[in-house]
Amino acid sequence: MTNTPQIGGWKATVAVSMSNYIEAGSIIALATSLTLWQEYFGFSNLVVGLVAALSANAFGAAVGAMIGGPLGDRYGRKFIYTYDLILYMIGTALVIFAVAPWMLIVGVILTGIAVGAGVPVAWTYIAEEAPSAQRARHVGTAQFAWSLAPALVFLLATVVVPLGLLGSRLVFAHLFVIAFITWWIRRRLSESHTWKKSNEARLLEEASGVKRRNYRELLTNATNLKALLFLVGVYALWNLVAGQMGIFMPRVYESSGVESSAEQNLLQVLLWTLTVLATYFGFMKYGDRIDRRLLYGIGAVLGLAAWVLLVFVHVTMPVLILFAALWGISAGIGAQAFYALWAAEMFATRYRASAQGVLFFVARIVVGLLSYWFPTLLAEHGVPFVGAIMIGALVAAMLIGVIWAPDTQGKSLEQIEQERYGEPAKQPVEQTTA
């Protein structure tokens, strides 16, 4: 036991939000170094795609989400924070000192599993601890951190370009330091009060012989299935695009004629800086105040416009700057911020983190499948071909989110749960035998 004073409120929100900084930072650190690793180890484009697919951007995070979600529901949100960053630091250290392909690949996988376990539980914890009237503002803090990391990492990567692969190792080293500081601060986190109340009820049920299976309940309840399908449509389809952009956007810029690594990174700095600003002045300011369907729709249209511009207009530097601006603003008020909010609101407390684990798993698997082939498709068919895939996914995500957005604004999680499930939430159970 420790007598260290616990933290809560906004301090806890910020500490938990750092999961998103670390996740996005890992993706961008790999994105800015993939070409250098490819040259260092002599990888083919398919191997580059495999490394990207196994990373925090895709399969690694997917596996972590399926592990972390149910553990977070069973043992508590804080339980995940005791171990996830330790695994992350081990993985990051392997990448920093990688002198053989296996060190890079294992390091990338471990960091992916760690952030996959931490991020869905982070969104869950923040939403559970936030005041009902400020839930979007608090959840938006995680989106803010997720946006800030790429802006800073791309800027740092630009500064260290002259150092080559050593510069990339230094970028990963900064993530290691931030992970350690975050882990140290998180030891003072209090457990989610919402989870503690739900867990007390679960313990009483188990004492009376009731056995619950979270994934079975999650996937057989009609209310849950509708929410899962809606959120897969909103997040997995949008993330199919954002995932490729996060890891491969420098290559897209290169295919569009921007050969300078510094210019590629500066375009991304612009994009992500605008995402940071849009998150704060858009989603965090207005997500609790104006119609969420409208705000989501504005973000979706801007993101779609960015890719239409890239595919159908003759590409020049001004066009690329406009593309970065449109997507940057879109990402700040778009699908990921709303997904993090809606995923916490639309499920009962007893399997809220498990649901997010499933959703995160599906989204990252979809990204991983395309990531494996994306470098080859881009090299062989160019930006218009891959852009058509991006546009199709964005149109579908826009329609699904605008048409079926839930009415949860300003309501407590308990009120939403009662409206969606009844009071109390009735789920199938199994009786154990003596």
KAVENBEL-V468934 format. One record per run of one state. SS is the DSSP state (hx for helix, st for strand, lp for the rest). FROM is the first residue (numbers start at 1). TO is the last residue. If there is no record, write none. Layout:
BEGIN
ss = {SS	SS}
from = {FROM	FROM}
to = {TO	TO}
END
This chain:
BEGIN
ss = {lp	st	lp	hx	lp	hx	lp	hx	lp	hx	lp	hx	lp	hx	lp	hx	lp	hx	lp	hx	lp	st	lp	hx	lp	st	lp	hx	lp	hx	lp	hx	lp	hx	lp	hx	lp	hx	lp	hx	lp	hx	lp	hx	lp	st	lp}
from = {1	7	8	9	32	34	42	45	54	59	76	77	97	101	130	132	160	161	164	165	187	189	190	193	208	210	212	214	221	222	256	261	287	292	313	317	334	335	346	349	382	383	405	413	422	430	432}
to = {6	7	8	31	33	41	44	53	58	75	76	96	100	129	131	159	160	163	164	186	188	189	192	207	209	211	213	220	221	255	260	286	291	312	316	333	334	345	348	381	382	404	412	421	429	431	434}
END
